[in-house]
Structure formats: structure tokens, C-alpha cells
Amino acid sequence: MASALSPPRVPKPKPKPKGALPSHYHESFLEKKGPRDQDYRKFWAGLRGLTLYFYKSNRDSQHVEKLDLGTFVKFMDEAPWGSAQDPGIHFSLVLRNQEVKFKVESLESREMWKGFILTVLELRVPSNLTLLPGHLYMMAEALAKEEARRALEAPSCFMKVSRVEAQLLLERYPECGNLLLRPSGDGAAGVSVTTRQMLNGTPVIRHYKVKHEGPKYVIDVEEPFSCASLDAVVDYFVSNTKKALVPFLLDDDYEKVLGYVEADKENGESVWVAPSAPAAPSPDPAPPKQPPPAPVKPVSGQDKRPPLPDQDENYVIPIADAPAANYVNEDVLPPGRPVILKPKRLAKVQAKPPKPPVMPKPEPRGLNGGPARKPAGSSAQALFPTTGLGDVTAELEEKLQRRRALEHSAGRAGDQRAHLGAKPSSQK
């Protein structure tokens, strides 16, 4: 009877010096092609926890890329291409938000990668893969390390939020998952689980209590279930709902800083350049503000002035006829006192500049040296030979005479009335 195969002896890991390579559950060369890659790129890959790290070589300690396995959906195997140019083995890792393709050198390498990834995701060694006993033992060790790590670390869907905040997160980001862990609301050491699902278009929100009893976490349901870690609590809800519940994970796979690869002109090496964000173009300068129009001040009656007369017009103030002597309760001036008419008030106008005096033209001399003989005519015509103002003067004199006659007759009538009024008093 053949004896059972004993697991191969694995040397105890020695403490690594500072700067040594990080420890992984499994590592080897792996060619990767992401959604935005045009062709496969070769990396040294290592699995630690729920993250797959990629390095340029097996001597580097700093990774250049990483892939979170928390949104794992399934594996997809591709049939061997059988081409001499590409003898590799292809398989795909389907995540919730992307699909990543890999290429390895053999079927054994493909089964190893699939086995270690399923071990850390499901917290159990898979039994449906073509693996050797030594490989299964290595996966069992990876399972123990992962359980110890999860006992000390909180899962990615654990957030320090309140009940209302948890509901808002699940409502606003439904594409990031529908299961979230948060601190217990009663202040105890336990946690609470909040889920949100849609039922005929109506959101259904549920809250579950998880007690922390010693090293165990007990899910408070009809049949209490004990878990060794919070990750085991998440796995309980996911597996018992046929993966209808998905752990909540905000999508942080997109970069926020623009960068590109540039070749160094001195040594020819490629460097990563992250230029500063270009400054926003300054807007066109605003046109200068026009000063507001000065308010129009209403002109008061005192400030109003008459328009200036036309300088080309000749103004003559005529003497009007005397008004009728109809007076009521007014004194009548004696006839011997001349009547002085008050001139009408005229608006103040700018005085015309005085005209230069007209100098009389020198009299023409005769042939014999004596004064020339003047033509016969009136004196008025001699003074105003061209304007005809002599006729105007005669007319003014005639009006003055008529006015004086009226004033004289008015004075006599007043004396007669005064005389008649004095007779009755003397008779008395």
C-alpha cells in the first residue's frame, strides 16, 4: 500500500534585508494587455493580498502598475493558438469594470495563477484545477497568510460613516457596489452591514448587526454565523446571496494628473513627465466703464434768461397812442405837470458794442478853391440823405402834438369837475 505523499519541505523564510524584494504569495513573469494597451507587455508579477503588482524586472522593489482584484467576476480561458510566432497560453481576468488579458508560457503557469488568485478571493484552496500536491500545499500556506492579514486589516468596503451616509453612498454610486460595512451605531466594538437592492424599481435597504465576541465576528441572523475576520463576513453575505450583493468599492483606477513618457536626450533613457496644468486663458479685458451721464438739473424760473436777439435786426421802440383816461380811484395829475411814461422793462441783453462815430465827409472843393455848391433840398434830406428818417421824425412830432392836446383837454376837464364840486359847499 502506497504511503500518502508528504508535502515538500519548504525552507523557512529568512528575514530580508532592507531594500529587498517584497514577499508575495506567488510571483513569476506575466505578459499583460489592458483595455487601453495595443499589445502585450512583459512584467514580473507578484500576488499579495487582493492586489496584483507589476514590476519592470524581478530585481525591482517598486511596482509600476497594480491591479485590484476586489471586483473579480470570473476567469476566461482561450484555446491555444498553435502558432509558431505566438506559442503562449492566453487567459482573461474579467473584473467588474474591465477585462485584462494575460499570456504565460505553459498551462502549468496558467493554472498556478488562477489557483492563487481564487485562494485569496474565496479564502479556500480550489479543487477544480489541474495542480500538483506541492502546488496545493503552497496555496494552503497562502490561505493562512491571507486569513491572518485580513484579521488585522479591514476590507475595502469598510467605511467610517453613519447609517444615513452609508445609504447615500449606495444610492449615489450604485455602479460601485451595494454592500457596505460601517461601525456599529450603538458604540460597541462590532460593525454593521448596510445593503441596497432594487425590487421592481423600488430600492430596498437592509441593515445587519455583526457582534465582535473575542477573536470572532458573529453575524446576528436567525442562525448566528461566526467568522474569523471582517472579510469572512463580507464573503458570507456575497456567497449566501448568490453574488447578488457586491462589496462597495469606489472606482479609483483613473489618474488625476496628465503624464507622458519622454526620452532623455543625454542618456537615451525614458522618463515619466507630468507637466503642470496649463493656465486657463485670461478673459479679454473688459472695456473701460463709461462715466454715467451727469444728471440734468432742472432750470429754475430765476435762472431762465431770454434768448439773445439777432444782432442783424434794428430795434425801434414806437411810442404808442395815449390810453383812454378812464381811471378808477386814482389821482389825476395837474395839467401843468408833464406826463412821464415809464418805459417797459426789457430783458437784459448784452449791450451792442458802440458804433464808431460817423465823421462828416469833407466838403468837396470847387474849381476855384471855394466850397462846392450843395444841391437844393430840405435839411432833413441833407442830414439823412438815404435812410428817409426825416419822414419818421415828422410823424413822431405829429404824435407828440396830439398827445399834448389830449393831456391839456384832460387837465381842463379835471379843473371843471373840481370847480363844480366846490360850489355846493360854498352855498351852504
C-alpha positions as CSV (number, residue, x, y, z in Angstrom):
1,M,0.0,0.0,0.0
2,A,1.5,3.2,-1.1
3,S,2.1,5.8,1.6
4,A,0.5,9.2,1.3
5,L,2.5,11.8,-0.3
6,S,4.0,14.1,2.2
7,P,4.2,17.8,1.4
8,P,7.5,19.0,0.1
9,R,9.8,20.7,2.6
10,V,9.8,24.4,2.3
11,P,12.7,26.3,3.9
12,K,11.8,28.8,6.5
13,P,11.8,32.3,5.1
14,K,14.8,34.3,6.3
15,P,14.4,37.9,7.3
16,K,15.1,40.0,4.2
17,P,17.5,42.9,4.5
18,K,16.3,46.5,4.0
19,G,15.5,47.2,0.3
20,A,14.9,43.5,-0.6
21,L,12.1,42.4,-2.8
22,P,8.6,42.4,-1.1
23,S,7.1,39.0,-0.2
24,H,4.3,37.6,-2.4
25,Y,2.1,34.6,-2.3
26,H,3.1,33.8,-5.9
27,E,5.3,35.5,-8.5
28,S,6.6,34.9,-12.0
29,F,6.8,36.5,-15.4
30,L,3.5,37.5,-16.8
31,E,2.5,39.3,-20.0
32,K,-0.3,41.7,-19.6
33,K,-2.6,43.6,-22.1
34,G,-5.1,46.0,-20.6
35,P,-8.1,47.7,-22.3
36,R,-6.0,50.6,-23.4
37,D,-2.9,48.6,-24.5
38,Q,-2.3,47.8,-28.2
39,D,-0.1,44.8,-27.4
40,Y,1.1,42.6,-24.6
41,R,3.8,44.0,-22.2
42,K,6.0,41.7,-20.1
43,F,6.3,42.2,-16.4
44,W,7.5,40.5,-13.3
45,A,4.2,40.0,-11.4
46,G,3.5,39.2,-7.7
47,L,0.3,38.5,-5.8
48,R,0.0,39.9,-2.3
49,G,-3.4,40.2,-0.6
50,L,-6.1,41.1,-3.1
51,T,-3.7,43.1,-5.3
52,L,-1.6,42.0,-8.2
53,Y,1.6,44.1,-8.6
54,F,3.7,44.5,-11.7
55,Y,7.4,45.3,-11.8
56,K,9.8,46.0,-14.7
57,S,12.1,43.2,-13.5
58,N,12.5,40.6,-10.7
59,R,15.1,42.9,-9.1
60,D,12.9,45.9,-8.6
61,S,11.2,46.6,-5.3
62,Q,8.9,49.4,-6.6
63,H,6.0,48.4,-8.7
64,V,5.0,50.3,-11.8
65,E,1.4,49.1,-12.0
66,K,-1.1,47.3,-9.8
67,L,-4.5,45.6,-10.3
68,D,-7.1,45.4,-7.6
69,L,-8.8,42.0,-7.5
70,G,-11.7,43.1,-5.3
71,T,-14.0,43.4,-8.3
72,F,-13.3,40.0,-9.6
73,V,-16.1,38.3,-11.7
74,K,-14.6,35.3,-13.4
75,F,-11.8,33.7,-15.4
76,M,-11.9,33.0,-19.2
77,D,-9.6,30.6,-20.9
78,E,-8.6,30.8,-24.5
79,A,-7.7,27.9,-26.7
80,P,-4.0,27.5,-27.6
81,W,-3.3,29.4,-30.8
82,G,-0.8,26.8,-32.0
83,S,1.2,29.4,-33.9
84,A,4.9,29.3,-34.2
85,Q,5.0,33.0,-33.7
86,D,2.9,33.0,-30.6
87,P,3.2,29.7,-28.7
88,G,1.9,31.3,-25.4
89,I,-1.1,30.3,-23.4
90,H,-3.8,33.1,-23.1
91,F,-6.4,33.7,-20.4
92,S,-8.5,36.7,-19.3
93,L,-9.3,38.1,-15.9
94,V,-12.8,39.6,-16.0
95,L,-13.4,42.4,-13.4
96,R,-16.5,44.4,-12.8
97,N,-15.3,47.4,-14.8
98,Q,-12.7,46.0,-17.2
99,E,-11.2,42.9,-18.7
100,V,-7.5,42.2,-18.6
101,K,-5.8,39.6,-20.8
102,F,-2.7,37.6,-19.8
103,K,-0.2,35.4,-21.6
104,V,2.0,32.8,-19.9
105,E,4.5,30.2,-21.2
106,S,2.7,27.0,-20.2
107,L,-0.6,25.5,-18.9
108,E,1.0,24.9,-15.5
109,S,1.8,28.6,-15.1
110,R,-1.8,29.5,-16.1
111,E,-3.3,27.0,-13.5
112,M,-0.9,28.3,-10.8
113,W,-2.0,31.9,-11.3
114,K,-5.7,31.0,-11.4
115,G,-5.3,28.8,-8.2
116,F,-3.6,31.5,-6.1
117,I,-6.0,34.2,-7.2
118,L,-9.0,32.1,-6.4
119,T,-7.5,31.1,-3.0
120,V,-7.2,34.7,-1.8
121,L,-10.6,35.7,-3.2
122,E,-12.6,32.7,-1.9
123,L,-10.4,32.0,1.2
124,R,-10.2,28.3,0.2
125,V,-7.9,26.2,-1.9
126,P,-9.7,25.4,-5.2
127,S,-10.2,21.8,-6.1
128,N,-11.3,22.0,-9.7
129,L,-7.8,22.9,-11.1
130,T,-5.1,20.6,-12.5
131,L,-2.5,21.1,-9.8
132,L,0.2,19.0,-8.1
133,P,0.2,18.3,-4.4
134,G,3.1,20.7,-3.9
135,H,1.2,23.4,-5.6
136,L,-1.9,22.8,-3.3
137,Y,0.4,23.0,-0.3
138,M,1.8,26.3,-1.4
139,M,-1.8,27.6,-1.8
140,A,-2.7,26.4,1.7
141,E,0.1,28.5,3.1
142,A,-1.0,31.5,1.1
143,L,-4.5,31.0,2.5
144,A,-3.2,31.1,6.1
145,K,-1.3,34.3,5.4
146,E,-4.3,35.9,3.8
147,E,-6.5,35.0,6.7
148,A,-4.0,36.4,9.2
149,R,-3.7,39.6,7.1
150,R,-7.5,40.1,6.9
151,A,-7.8,39.6,10.6
152,L,-5.7,42.7,11.1
153,E,-7.0,44.7,8.2
154,A,-10.4,46.0,7.4
155,P,-11.9,45.1,4.0
156,S,-12.1,47.7,1.2
157,C,-15.8,48.0,1.6
158,F,-15.5,49.1,5.3
159,M,-16.0,52.9,5.7
160,K,-16.3,55.0,8.8
161,V,-19.7,56.5,8.0
162,S,-23.1,56.7,9.7
163,R,-26.2,54.9,8.7
164,V,-27.6,57.8,6.7
165,E,-24.2,58.4,5.0
166,A,-24.0,54.7,4.1
167,Q,-27.4,54.8,2.5
168,L,-26.4,58.0,0.5
169,L,-23.2,56.4,-0.8
170,L,-25.0,53.3,-2.0
171,E,-27.7,55.4,-3.6
172,R,-25.3,57.8,-5.4
173,Y,-22.8,55.2,-6.6
174,P,-24.8,52.1,-7.5
175,E,-22.2,51.0,-10.0
176,C,-19.6,50.7,-7.2
177,G,-21.5,48.0,-5.3
178,N,-24.4,47.5,-3.0
179,L,-22.9,46.2,0.3
180,L,-21.0,48.4,2.8
181,L,-19.5,47.8,6.2
182,R,-19.6,50.6,8.8
183,P,-19.0,51.0,12.5
184,S,-21.9,49.9,14.7
185,G,-24.3,52.7,15.7
186,D,-24.6,51.6,19.3
187,G,-21.0,52.4,20.1
188,A,-20.0,48.8,20.6
189,A,-16.9,47.1,19.1
190,G,-19.0,45.4,16.4
191,V,-19.9,46.5,12.9
192,S,-23.0,46.9,10.8
193,V,-23.7,45.8,7.3
194,T,-25.8,48.0,5.0
195,T,-27.2,46.7,1.7
196,R,-29.3,48.3,-1.0
197,Q,-31.1,46.4,-3.8
198,M,-33.8,47.2,-6.3
199,L,-37.1,45.4,-6.2
200,N,-39.4,46.2,-9.2
201,G,-37.9,49.7,-9.4
202,T,-38.1,50.3,-5.6
203,P,-34.9,50.5,-3.5
204,V,-34.8,48.0,-0.6
205,I,-32.3,48.9,2.1
206,R,-31.4,46.5,4.9
207,H,-29.1,46.8,8.0
208,Y,-27.5,43.8,9.7
209,K,-25.6,43.7,13.0
210,V,-22.3,41.9,13.5
211,K,-21.1,41.4,17.1
212,H,-17.4,41.2,18.0
213,E,-17.0,38.4,20.5
214,G,-13.4,37.7,21.3
215,P,-11.4,36.9,18.1
216,K,-14.6,36.1,16.2
217,Y,-17.3,38.1,14.5
218,V,-20.8,36.8,14.9
219,I,-23.4,37.7,12.3
220,D,-26.7,38.3,14.2
221,V,-29.2,36.5,11.9
222,E,-31.8,33.7,12.6
223,E,-28.9,31.2,12.7
224,P,-25.9,33.2,14.0
225,F,-22.8,32.6,12.0
226,S,-19.2,33.1,13.3
227,C,-16.4,34.5,11.1
228,A,-12.7,34.8,11.8
229,S,-12.4,38.2,10.1
230,L,-14.4,41.0,8.6
231,D,-13.5,39.7,5.1
232,A,-15.2,36.5,6.1
233,V,-18.3,38.5,7.0
234,V,-18.3,40.0,3.5
235,D,-17.8,36.6,1.9
236,Y,-20.7,35.2,3.9
237,F,-23.1,37.9,2.5
238,V,-21.8,37.5,-1.0
239,S,-21.9,33.7,-1.2
240,N,-25.3,33.3,0.6
241,T,-27.0,35.7,-1.9
242,K,-25.6,34.0,-5.0
243,K,-23.3,37.1,-5.5
244,A,-26.3,39.4,-5.8
245,L,-24.6,41.6,-3.1
246,V,-21.3,43.2,-4.3
247,P,-18.9,44.8,-1.9
248,F,-18.8,48.6,-2.3
249,L,-15.6,49.9,-3.8
250,L,-15.1,53.4,-5.1
251,D,-13.5,53.5,-8.6
252,D,-10.0,54.9,-8.1
253,D,-8.5,53.4,-11.2
254,Y,-8.4,56.7,-13.2
255,E,-5.5,59.0,-12.9
256,K,-5.9,62.7,-12.0
257,V,-2.6,64.0,-13.4
258,L,-1.7,64.0,-17.0
259,G,1.7,62.5,-17.8
260,Y,3.7,61.0,-20.7
261,V,6.9,59.2,-21.4
262,E,9.8,61.2,-22.8
263,A,13.3,60.1,-23.9
264,D,16.2,61.8,-22.2
265,K,18.4,63.4,-24.9
266,E,21.6,62.9,-22.8
267,N,21.5,59.2,-21.9
268,G,18.6,58.0,-24.0
269,E,16.6,56.6,-21.1
270,S,12.8,57.1,-20.9
271,V,11.4,59.2,-18.1
272,W,7.9,59.9,-16.9
273,V,7.0,63.6,-17.3
274,A,4.0,65.1,-15.6
275,P,3.7,68.7,-16.9
276,S,1.9,71.3,-14.9
277,A,-1.7,72.0,-15.9
278,P,-1.8,74.8,-18.4
279,A,-3.1,78.1,-17.1
280,A,-6.6,79.0,-18.2
281,P,-6.6,81.7,-20.8
282,S,-7.3,85.1,-19.3
283,P,-10.5,86.6,-20.5
284,D,-10.5,89.7,-22.7
285,P,-10.1,92.8,-20.6
286,A,-13.4,94.4,-20.0
287,P,-13.9,97.8,-21.8
288,P,-13.5,100.8,-19.6
289,K,-16.7,101.8,-18.0
290,Q,-18.2,105.0,-19.3
291,P,-18.9,107.6,-16.7
292,P,-22.6,107.9,-16.0
293,P,-24.1,111.0,-17.7
294,A,-24.4,114.0,-15.5
295,P,-27.9,114.5,-14.2
296,V,-29.7,117.3,-15.9
297,K,-30.6,119.9,-13.3
298,P,-34.0,121.5,-13.9
299,V,-33.7,125.1,-14.7
300,S,-35.5,127.3,-12.1
301,G,-37.5,130.3,-13.1
302,Q,-34.8,132.6,-11.8
303,D,-32.1,131.1,-14.0
304,K,-34.2,131.3,-17.1
305,R,-32.9,134.0,-19.4
306,P,-34.4,135.3,-22.7
307,P,-32.7,134.3,-25.9
308,L,-30.3,136.8,-27.3
309,P,-31.7,139.0,-30.1
310,D,-30.4,138.8,-33.5
311,Q,-27.6,141.2,-33.9
312,D,-28.7,142.0,-37.5
313,E,-32.1,143.4,-36.6
314,N,-32.7,147.1,-35.9
315,Y,-34.9,147.7,-32.9
316,V,-37.2,150.7,-32.8
317,I,-39.4,151.3,-29.8
318,P,-42.5,153.1,-31.1
319,I,-44.5,155.5,-28.9
320,A,-48.0,154.2,-28.6
321,D,-51.1,156.3,-28.5
322,A,-52.2,157.6,-25.1
323,P,-54.7,155.3,-23.4
324,A,-58.2,156.4,-22.7
325,A,-58.5,158.5,-19.5
326,N,-60.6,156.0,-17.6
327,Y,-59.3,156.0,-14.1
328,V,-60.9,154.5,-11.0
329,N,-59.8,155.7,-7.6
330,E,-56.7,157.3,-9.0
331,D,-55.3,160.8,-8.8
332,V,-55.3,162.9,-11.9
333,L,-52.1,164.8,-12.5
334,P,-52.4,168.6,-12.9
335,P,-52.3,169.8,-16.5
336,G,-49.2,171.7,-16.0
337,R,-47.2,168.7,-14.9
338,P,-45.8,166.7,-17.8
339,V,-46.7,163.1,-18.1
340,I,-43.7,160.8,-17.8
341,L,-44.3,157.4,-19.3
342,K,-42.4,154.6,-17.6
343,P,-40.6,152.6,-20.2
344,K,-41.3,148.9,-20.3
345,R,-38.8,146.6,-18.6
346,L,-36.8,144.8,-21.1
347,A,-34.9,141.7,-20.6
348,K,-31.2,142.3,-20.0
349,V,-29.4,141.7,-23.2
350,Q,-25.8,142.0,-24.0
351,A,-25.1,145.6,-25.0
352,K,-24.0,146.1,-28.5
353,P,-20.6,147.4,-28.9
354,P,-20.7,151.1,-29.6
355,K,-20.5,152.1,-33.2
356,P,-17.7,154.3,-34.2
357,P,-18.8,157.9,-34.7
358,V,-19.5,158.9,-38.2
359,M,-17.2,161.6,-39.3
360,P,-18.6,164.1,-41.7
361,K,-17.1,163.8,-45.1
362,P,-15.0,166.7,-46.2
363,E,-16.9,169.0,-48.5
364,P,-15.7,168.9,-52.0
365,R,-13.9,172.0,-53.1
366,G,-14.8,173.8,-56.2
367,L,-12.6,174.6,-59.1
368,N,-11.8,178.0,-57.7
369,G,-11.0,176.6,-54.2
370,G,-14.3,177.6,-52.7
371,P,-16.9,175.3,-51.2
372,A,-18.9,173.3,-53.7
373,R,-22.5,174.2,-54.2
374,K,-25.0,172.0,-52.4
375,P,-27.9,170.6,-54.2
376,A,-31.3,172.1,-53.3
377,G,-33.3,170.2,-50.8
378,S,-34.7,170.0,-47.3
379,S,-32.4,170.0,-44.3
380,A,-33.7,166.6,-43.3
381,Q,-32.7,165.2,-46.6
382,A,-29.3,166.8,-46.1
383,L,-28.9,165.1,-42.7
384,F,-30.4,161.8,-43.8
385,P,-29.9,161.6,-47.5
386,T,-30.6,157.9,-47.9
387,T,-32.4,156.4,-44.9
388,G,-35.6,158.6,-45.1
389,L,-35.7,159.2,-41.4
390,G,-37.0,162.7,-42.0
391,D,-40.5,161.4,-42.6
392,V,-40.2,159.4,-39.4
393,T,-39.3,162.5,-37.4
394,A,-42.2,164.4,-38.8
395,E,-44.6,161.6,-37.8
396,L,-43.2,161.5,-34.3
397,E,-43.7,165.2,-33.9
398,E,-47.3,165.0,-35.0
399,K,-48.0,162.2,-32.4
400,L,-46.4,164.3,-29.7
401,Q,-48.6,167.3,-30.5
402,R,-51.8,165.1,-30.4
403,R,-50.7,163.6,-27.1
404,R,-50.2,167.1,-25.6
405,A,-53.6,168.2,-26.8
406,L,-55.2,165.2,-25.1
407,E,-53.4,165.8,-21.9
408,H,-54.4,169.5,-22.0
409,S,-58.0,168.7,-22.5
410,A,-57.9,166.1,-19.7
411,G,-56.5,168.7,-17.4
412,R,-59.2,171.2,-18.2
413,A,-61.9,168.6,-17.6
414,G,-60.5,167.8,-14.2
415,D,-60.4,171.5,-13.2
416,Q,-64.1,171.9,-14.2
417,R,-65.1,168.9,-12.0
418,A,-63.2,170.3,-9.1
419,H,-64.8,173.7,-9.5
420,L,-68.3,172.2,-9.7
421,G,-67.7,170.2,-6.5
422,A,-66.7,173.3,-4.6
423,K,-69.8,175.4,-5.4
424,P,-72.3,173.4,-3.2
425,S,-70.0,173.7,-0.3
426,S,-69.9,177.5,-0.6
427,Q,-73.6,177.8,-0.9
428,K,-74.1,176.0,2.4
